[in-house]
């Protein structure tokens, strides 16, 4: 069964550094998402992406965050200048259609640790 | 801010017993409810997407019901097994659909004791 894959599985970065988290969505999916979960808290929506542009973003997704689909397969989340509070599990997801009754398919996540 | 409540927060169940837990959400402009199962160190796995009031869906020993008028859904697990241990997340969605992000509840952390 096709899967969403994320790399790396664990990223350790110094505060203030830029970090790029990578995702390969399921190949025929058109909608892509990033979520995060800070330890002990809810899974929170960050951003959705369709047709090479941001479709929706949450309040968390401020100017230090950006997303990109640099080629036909990768979907990346960049954090420009990391802060301690960016430490979290980041999940990528994809779905096939613009339709809320389709499930989103999640990757295994990248654990980001900011030192 | 969307208020999605899941209860209980955690639950210990003896292997073989059946159990259920709740997701409550605002009913106004409701469109769909997603249930996910999330095992530690794995990705959240979609269980059900439910849209109609009175809907009941089943996947093996797991089933779910939906009440859109009062804004709640129950998830049932029959004859719990150790592999059912996971966090169960719900996420309602509202009219407007599209590529909306999911707003999850905090989840119910289920532990099955052998």
Interface residues (C-beta under 8 A of the other chain):
Chain A: X4 X31 X33 X35 X41 X42 X43 X44 X45 X46 X47 X48 X49 X50 X55 X56 X58 X91 X95 X98 X99 X100 X101 X102 X103 X104 X105 X106 X107 X108 X109
Chain B: X31 X32 X34 X36 X41 X42 X43 X44 X45 X46 X49 X51 X89 X93 X97 X98 X99 X100 X101 X102 X103 X104 X105 X106 X107
